[in-house]
Amino acid sequence: MNSDGSDQIQLTFDPLNKDQVPDWSPDGSRIAYSADLPDGSAQIFVMDADGSGVVQLTSDQAVNFAPAWSPDGTQIAFVKEEPNGTRDVWVMDVEGPDAHRLAAGAGPQYAPAWQPRGKRVP
């Protein structure tokens, strides 16, 4: 929508409102978000700013949420909650499925954010 609230466009159509925590790419062309799936997992998706071109980036049994774009738009940090309840911050390339853990066992993780230069996720 416009900054004044006009011209709103619905981009997702989940009847149970399980698409959540959107984050705009730095160039404004794409949106990352998490979505709860019927199997009890939650996965990270990316779509074009107009709602087209939806791509699922994660696909495991964990609850993946709170995606955060890197300042250069090449990576997404997110929280992964394993079935045993542990939560860690992970990062993945936007164009590939490879993800790796950034922070393990540092206490509960809820919403990663990149430093402005994109070198760290505090």
N, C-alpha and C positions, 0 to 999 in steps of 0.2 A: 504494500500500500504506500501511498504518498505520506510524507511526514505529517500532513494534516488529517490523516485517517481516511482519506478518500481513495477510491479505486482499489479496494481490497480484492485480492485474488486468492482463492483457496488452492493450495498446492498439493496437499495430501488429502486422502478421502477415507481414512480408517474410521469406521463407524464407532469404534470403541475409544477413539482419541488416544491411541497408543504411540503415535508419532510425536516425538518430543525433543527438547533440548537442541534446537537448531543453532547453527553457527555459520555465518556468511564467510565465504572464502575472501582473502584479502582484496582480490580484484573485483569482487561483487558478482562474479559469474556463476558461482555454485553455492549450494547450501549442504552442509553435513548435518545429519540428525541421527537419533537413535529411534528404534522402533521395537516394541515388544512383539514377539511372535507367539503363535499358539502353543509351541512346544515348551514355553517357559523361559526361553532365552530372550535376549535383546541384542540386536545387531546394529552396526553402524552402516548407514547408507549415505550416498551423495547424489544430488540431483542438480540439474541446471536451474538457474534462478527462476525460470518460468514453469518449473515442475516437471519438465521432460527429462529424459536421459537418466532415469534412476538406476544406480548401480549399488549393489550390496557389497560392502568392503570386508566385513567380518562374517564368519559362519562357523560358530562353535556352540557349545552348550552353555557358555557363560552369559552373564548379563553385561553387555558392553554398552556404555553410555557416556554422556558428557563429552562429545567430540569437540576438539579445539584445533583450528587450522594454525599451522606455523605461519609466521609473518611472510615467508616467501611463497606460501601456497603449495609446497611440495609434500608436506607431511601433515598427519593428523594425530594429535595426542588424544587419548581417551582412557576411561576407567574400565577395567575388566574385573567383575566380581565372579569368582570361581564358584562352582556348586558347593564347595566347603565353606563359603562365606568370606574368604580373603579377598581384599580389594587391592589392586596394584595399578599404577599408571603405566600404560603401554604407548608406543608410537608406531605408526606405519606410514609407508609411502602411499600417496593418494592413488597412484597408478598401479600398485601391486598389492597382493594380499599378505606380503611378509610383514609381520609385526614383531616387535621385541619389547621386553619389559624394561622400563626405565627406573621405576621405584618399587621396591619390594619390602614389605614389612615395616614401612615407615609410619604406621598408624593408618587410620581410615582415610581413604582417598575419595574425594567427591567431585572435584571440578578442576582439571588441569588448566593451566594458562601459560602461554609462552612469554618469555621475556621479549621486549621489543626487537632485539636483534636476532631473535630466533635461535639462539645457541643453547638455551636452557629452558626446562619446564620446571618452575619452582613448585 
